[in-house]
Amino acid sequence: MRVMKLVGRSAAVLGLCAVIAAVVVVGGATASSGKTAAGGQVCVLMPDTATSVRWVHYDAPALKAALTAAGVTSQFYNANNDAQTQKTQASQCLGNGAKVLIEVALDAGSASAIEKQAKAKGVPSIDYDRQTIGGVASIYVSFDGKQVGVLQGQGIVAALKANGKYSKHPVVAELNGGSTDANSFLFKGGYDSILKPLYANGTFKKGPDQFVPGWDNQKAGTIFAQMLVKTGNKIDAVVSANDGMASSVVAVEKAHHVGPLPLTGQDATPQGLQYIIAGWQSMTVWKDTRILAKAAAKDAVELLKKQPLTTTGSVPNGKAKEPSYIIPPVALTKANWTQIYTSGFLKKSDICNGAYTKYCK
């Protein structure tokens, strides 16, 4: 069982599962609603259900709502972190008459093959959240990945200043995302842009630095435990690429009687926010998937209608330029976390429940 399931996932989030199950069909079944627009359907290929709660609880319902509001029928699939399954699901999607694919890539090879297969059938693709390097998508819709990492790097610096370790040459460990995900390198490039100068001038000491296969939270916990052993528990801060892996770090800290340490995250999950208000996590990066979903749905409808795409510019994809719609992320800390519910993204009760209620007063 994954570590994050063992360390107090919010009861409120679990309670959402029954609702989400009616919207997202995991592992290959389809779901559709609304009127067909421009004579076609949109197929959404989600990556997994376990590395982050966002795919099931945030992205899928937001996309479903945006597509339904646009009057577009939709098919939702989840590959459970298996690239071959995603390829099979894409073929099924195309066989079911999909006219546009919205894809969260699992790796560049399989995702590129999916996009090329779709293009051969006259079906355009949208790179959603993760860019498919070498792919042929019509547009990349995501958040500013490097800025996500910059916010995480700044979060570690601020947390080390706050706990008095900044001037004591702290050892900073890095738990990067999956190496097959292009976003992992954007995030790492962002926080390394903040941390490398501090390593170079001796302010910080560079600790263990490792990618976590498939963003697997359980593997993240194992890797961090090994980092502690390797350094004799001499780690003063941890850059964790997302909240799921951060939860694994917290579990290991508690088991080893270490910490709380300055610790980053991403995705603004209820559990990540609970750890922030309780002092176990320093910050998370909020990516408002409602904005992302609306942008992707708008571009999907434009592709269906063969209209010009709504973009914010373009980004490199190999030697080519890929049209893009890039959204700025937001850093959340104990000082400003309440905007997650005042904005309506989550309910206050999703975070302020059980043992964490006392931190919300």
C-alpha positions as CSV (number, residue, x, y, z in Angstrom):
1,M,0.0,0.0,0.0
2,R,1.3,3.5,-0.8
3,V,2.7,5.5,2.0
4,M,0.4,8.4,1.3
5,K,-2.6,6.2,2.0
6,L,-1.1,5.3,5.3
7,V,-0.5,8.8,6.6
8,G,-3.9,10.3,7.1
9,R,-5.3,11.2,3.7
10,S,-8.2,13.6,4.3
11,A,-11.4,11.9,5.0
12,A,-13.2,14.6,3.0
13,V,-11.2,13.7,-0.1
14,L,-12.0,10.0,0.3
15,G,-15.6,11.0,0.6
16,L,-15.4,12.6,-2.9
17,C,-14.7,9.3,-4.5
18,A,-18.3,8.2,-4.9
19,V,-19.1,11.5,-6.6
20,I,-16.0,11.4,-8.9
21,A,-16.7,7.8,-9.9
22,A,-19.8,8.9,-11.6
23,V,-17.8,11.4,-13.7
24,V,-14.5,9.6,-14.3
25,V,-14.4,6.0,-15.5
26,V,-11.1,4.5,-14.6
27,G,-9.2,1.9,-16.7
28,G,-10.9,2.1,-20.0
29,A,-14.6,2.4,-19.7
30,T,-16.2,5.6,-21.3
31,A,-18.5,8.3,-20.1
32,S,-20.2,11.0,-22.1
33,S,-22.8,13.7,-21.6
34,G,-24.1,16.8,-23.3
35,K,-24.8,17.6,-26.9
36,T,-22.4,16.9,-29.7
37,A,-20.7,20.1,-30.9
38,A,-19.2,20.4,-34.3
39,G,-20.0,16.7,-35.1
40,G,-17.4,15.1,-32.7
41,Q,-16.4,13.9,-29.3
42,V,-13.4,14.7,-27.1
43,C,-11.4,11.9,-25.6
44,V,-9.5,12.5,-22.4
45,L,-6.6,10.3,-21.5
46,M,-5.6,10.6,-17.8
47,P,-2.3,9.1,-16.5
48,D,-3.0,7.4,-13.2
49,T,-5.0,7.4,-10.0
50,A,-2.3,7.1,-7.3
51,T,0.7,9.5,-7.8
52,S,-1.5,12.6,-7.1
53,V,-5.1,13.1,-6.1
54,R,-5.3,15.8,-8.7
55,W,-6.0,13.6,-11.7
56,V,-9.2,12.1,-10.2
57,H,-10.3,14.8,-7.9
58,Y,-9.4,18.0,-9.7
59,D,-8.6,17.6,-13.4
60,A,-11.2,15.0,-14.5
61,P,-14.2,16.7,-13.0
62,A,-13.1,20.1,-14.1
63,L,-12.6,18.9,-17.7
64,K,-15.9,17.1,-17.6
65,A,-17.7,20.2,-16.5
66,A,-16.0,22.4,-19.0
67,L,-16.6,20.1,-21.9
68,T,-20.2,19.5,-20.9
69,A,-20.7,23.3,-20.6
70,A,-19.4,23.6,-24.2
71,G,-21.9,21.0,-25.4
72,V,-19.3,18.4,-26.3
73,T,-19.6,14.7,-25.6
74,S,-16.6,13.2,-23.9
75,Q,-14.9,9.9,-23.1
76,F,-12.7,9.6,-20.1
77,Y,-10.0,7.0,-19.6
78,N,-7.3,6.4,-17.0
79,A,-4.2,4.4,-17.7
80,N,-3.3,3.5,-14.2
81,N,0.3,4.6,-14.9
82,D,0.7,2.0,-17.7
83,A,1.8,3.3,-21.1
84,Q,0.6,0.3,-23.1
85,T,-2.8,0.6,-21.4
86,Q,-3.0,4.3,-22.5
87,K,-2.1,3.3,-26.1
88,T,-4.9,0.7,-26.0
89,Q,-7.3,3.3,-24.6
90,A,-6.4,5.8,-27.3
91,S,-7.2,3.2,-30.0
92,Q,-10.5,2.5,-28.3
93,C,-11.2,6.2,-28.1
94,L,-10.6,6.7,-31.8
95,G,-12.7,3.6,-32.6
96,N,-15.5,5.2,-30.6
97,G,-15.4,8.2,-32.9
98,A,-13.3,10.7,-31.0
99,K,-12.5,13.8,-33.0
100,V,-10.0,15.4,-30.5
101,L,-7.7,13.8,-28.0
102,I,-6.7,15.5,-24.7
103,E,-3.7,13.5,-23.4
104,V,-1.6,13.5,-20.3
105,A,1.5,11.8,-21.4
106,L,3.1,8.9,-19.5
107,D,6.3,9.0,-21.5
108,A,7.4,10.7,-24.7
109,G,7.5,7.5,-26.8
110,S,4.1,6.1,-26.2
111,A,2.4,9.6,-26.1
112,S,4.0,10.6,-29.4
113,A,2.8,7.3,-31.0
114,I,-0.7,8.0,-29.8
115,E,-0.7,11.5,-31.2
116,K,0.7,10.3,-34.6
117,Q,-1.9,7.5,-34.7
118,A,-4.6,10.1,-34.1
119,K,-3.2,12.5,-36.6
120,A,-3.1,9.8,-39.3
121,K,-6.9,9.5,-38.8
122,G,-7.4,13.2,-39.0
123,V,-7.8,13.6,-35.2
124,P,-5.8,16.4,-33.5
125,S,-4.4,16.2,-30.0
126,I,-3.9,18.5,-27.1
127,D,-0.9,18.1,-24.7
128,Y,-2.6,18.5,-21.3
129,D,-0.3,19.5,-18.4
130,R,2.6,17.5,-19.8
131,Q,4.3,18.2,-23.1
132,T,4.9,15.3,-25.4
133,I,8.4,15.8,-26.7
134,G,8.6,14.7,-30.3
135,G,4.8,14.6,-30.5
136,V,2.5,16.3,-33.0
137,A,-0.1,17.9,-30.7
138,S,-1.8,21.0,-32.0
139,I,-1.3,22.8,-28.7
140,Y,0.3,22.4,-25.2
141,V,-2.0,23.6,-22.4
142,S,-0.3,23.7,-19.0
143,F,1.1,25.7,-16.1
144,D,4.5,27.4,-16.2
145,G,6.6,24.4,-15.1
146,K,9.9,26.2,-14.5
147,Q,8.1,28.8,-12.4
148,V,6.6,25.9,-10.3
149,G,10.2,24.9,-9.5
150,V,11.3,28.5,-8.9
151,L,8.5,28.8,-6.3
152,Q,9.6,25.5,-4.7
153,G,13.2,26.7,-4.5
154,Q,12.2,30.0,-3.0
155,G,10.0,28.1,-0.5
156,I,13.0,26.1,0.7
157,V,15.1,29.2,1.1
158,A,12.3,31.0,3.0
159,A,11.7,27.9,5.3
160,L,15.5,27.6,6.1
161,K,15.6,31.3,7.0
162,A,12.5,30.9,9.2
163,N,13.9,27.9,11.1
164,G,17.4,29.5,11.6
165,K,19.3,26.9,9.4
166,Y,20.0,29.2,6.4
167,S,23.3,30.5,7.7
168,K,24.4,27.0,9.0
169,H,25.3,25.4,5.6
170,P,22.2,23.2,5.5
171,V,22.1,20.0,3.5
172,V,19.3,20.1,0.9
173,A,18.0,16.9,-0.7
174,E,16.0,16.7,-3.9
175,L,13.3,14.3,-4.7
176,N,12.5,14.9,-8.4
177,G,9.5,13.6,-10.3
178,G,9.5,10.7,-12.8
179,S,12.3,10.9,-15.4
180,T,9.9,10.0,-18.2
181,D,7.8,13.2,-17.5
182,A,9.0,16.3,-19.3
183,N,7.5,18.4,-16.4
184,S,9.9,16.9,-13.9
185,F,12.8,18.5,-15.7
186,L,11.0,21.8,-15.9
187,F,10.4,21.7,-12.1
188,K,14.0,20.7,-11.4
189,G,15.3,23.4,-13.7
190,G,13.2,25.9,-11.7
191,Y,14.4,25.0,-8.2
192,D,17.9,24.3,-9.3
193,S,18.0,27.9,-10.7
194,I,17.5,29.0,-7.1
195,L,19.6,26.4,-5.3
196,K,22.6,25.9,-7.5
197,P,24.1,29.4,-6.8
198,L,23.7,28.7,-3.1
199,Y,25.4,25.3,-3.5
200,A,28.2,27.0,-5.5
201,N,28.9,29.7,-3.0
202,G,28.8,27.3,0.0
203,T,25.7,28.7,1.6
204,F,23.9,25.3,1.2
205,K,25.4,21.9,0.8
206,K,24.0,19.7,-2.0
207,G,22.5,16.5,-0.6
208,P,21.2,13.4,-2.4
209,D,19.4,14.2,-5.6
210,Q,17.3,11.5,-7.2
211,F,14.4,11.1,-9.7
212,V,11.5,9.0,-8.4
213,P,10.3,6.4,-11.0
214,G,6.8,7.1,-12.1
215,W,6.2,9.7,-9.4
216,D,5.6,6.6,-7.2
217,N,4.9,7.8,-3.6
218,Q,5.9,4.5,-2.0
219,K,9.2,4.5,-3.9
220,A,9.7,8.2,-2.9
221,G,9.5,7.1,0.7
222,T,12.0,4.3,0.2
223,I,14.4,6.6,-1.6
224,F,14.2,9.3,1.1
225,A,14.8,6.7,3.8
226,Q,17.9,5.6,1.9
227,M,19.0,9.2,1.7
228,L,18.8,9.5,5.5
229,V,20.8,6.4,6.0
230,K,23.4,7.5,3.5
231,T,23.8,10.9,5.2
232,G,23.5,9.7,8.8
233,N,20.2,11.7,9.0
234,K,22.2,14.8,8.0
235,I,19.5,16.3,5.8
236,D,18.2,19.7,6.7
237,A,15.6,20.3,3.9
238,V,13.9,18.4,1.1
239,V,12.7,19.7,-2.2
240,S,9.8,17.3,-3.0
241,A,8.4,17.7,-6.5
242,N,4.8,17.1,-5.4
243,D,2.5,16.7,-2.3
244,G,2.2,12.9,-2.7
245,M,5.9,12.4,-2.4
246,A,6.1,15.0,0.3
247,S,3.6,12.9,2.3
248,S,6.0,10.0,2.0
249,V,8.8,12.1,3.3
250,V,6.7,13.1,6.3
251,A,6.0,9.5,7.0
252,V,9.7,8.6,7.0
253,E,10.6,11.6,9.1
254,K,8.1,10.5,11.7
255,A,9.4,6.9,11.6
256,H,13.0,8.1,12.0
257,H,12.2,10.8,14.5
258,V,13.6,13.4,12.2
259,G,12.0,16.8,11.5
260,P,9.8,18.5,10.7
261,L,12.2,19.6,7.9
262,P,11.6,22.4,5.4
263,L,9.7,20.5,2.7
264,T,8.1,21.6,-0.6
265,G,5.2,20.1,-2.5
266,Q,2.9,20.7,-5.4
267,D,-0.8,20.2,-6.4
268,A,-2.4,21.8,-3.3
269,T,-3.9,18.5,-2.1
270,P,-5.9,18.5,1.1
271,Q,-3.2,16.4,2.8
272,G,-0.5,18.7,1.7
273,L,-2.4,21.6,3.1
274,Q,-3.0,19.8,6.3
275,Y,0.7,19.2,6.7
276,I,1.4,22.9,6.0
277,I,-0.9,24.1,8.7
278,A,0.4,21.5,11.1
279,G,4.1,22.5,10.4
280,W,5.2,19.3,8.5
281,Q,5.4,20.9,5.1
282,S,6.6,24.4,4.2
283,M,4.6,25.1,1.0
284,T,2.8,23.7,-2.0
285,V,2.3,25.0,-5.5
286,W,-1.4,25.5,-6.4
287,K,-2.2,25.0,-10.1
288,D,-5.8,26.0,-10.5
289,T,-7.0,23.1,-12.7
290,R,-10.3,24.9,-13.3
291,I,-8.5,27.4,-15.4
292,L,-6.5,24.7,-17.1
293,A,-9.6,22.6,-17.9
294,K,-11.5,25.6,-19.3
295,A,-8.5,26.5,-21.6
296,A,-8.2,22.9,-22.8
297,A,-11.9,22.6,-23.4
298,K,-11.9,25.9,-25.4
299,D,-9.1,24.7,-27.6
300,A,-10.8,21.4,-28.1
301,V,-13.9,23.1,-29.3
302,E,-11.8,25.3,-31.6
303,L,-10.2,22.2,-33.0
304,L,-13.6,20.6,-33.6
305,K,-14.8,23.7,-35.4
306,K,-11.5,24.2,-37.2
307,Q,-11.2,27.7,-35.7
308,P,-7.9,29.5,-34.7
309,L,-6.6,28.2,-31.4
310,T,-6.5,30.4,-28.2
311,T,-2.9,30.6,-27.2
312,T,-0.5,32.6,-25.0
313,G,2.4,32.0,-27.3
314,S,4.5,29.0,-28.2
315,V,7.2,26.7,-26.7
316,P,10.0,24.7,-28.2
317,N,9.3,21.0,-29.0
318,G,12.5,19.7,-30.4
319,K,13.3,21.8,-33.5
320,A,9.7,22.9,-33.8
321,K,7.6,25.5,-32.0
322,E,4.4,24.2,-30.4
323,P,1.5,26.6,-29.8
324,S,0.9,26.9,-26.1
325,Y,-1.5,28.2,-23.4
326,I,0.6,28.7,-20.2
327,I,-0.9,29.6,-16.8
328,P,1.0,31.0,-13.9
329,P,1.1,28.9,-10.7
330,V,0.7,30.1,-7.1
331,A,2.7,29.3,-4.0
332,L,0.7,28.5,-0.9
333,T,2.2,28.6,2.7
334,K,0.8,28.8,6.2
335,A,0.5,32.6,5.6
336,N,-1.9,32.4,2.6
337,W,-3.3,28.9,2.4
338,T,-6.8,30.0,3.1
339,Q,-7.2,31.2,-0.5
340,I,-7.6,27.6,-1.5
341,Y,-11.1,27.6,0.0
342,T,-12.0,31.3,-0.3
343,S,-11.5,30.8,-4.0
344,G,-13.9,27.9,-4.0
345,F,-11.2,25.4,-5.3
346,L,-11.6,23.3,-2.1
347,K,-13.9,23.5,0.9
348,K,-12.5,24.5,4.2
349,S,-13.8,21.3,5.6
350,D,-11.7,19.3,3.2
351,I,-8.7,20.5,5.2
352,C,-10.0,21.5,8.6
353,N,-11.2,18.2,9.9
354,G,-10.2,15.6,12.5
355,A,-6.8,16.3,14.1
356,Y,-6.3,19.3,11.8
357,T,-9.3,21.3,12.9
358,K,-7.3,22.9,15.7
359,Y,-4.9,24.5,13.2
360,C,-7.7,26.3,11.5
361,K,-8.8,28.5,14.4
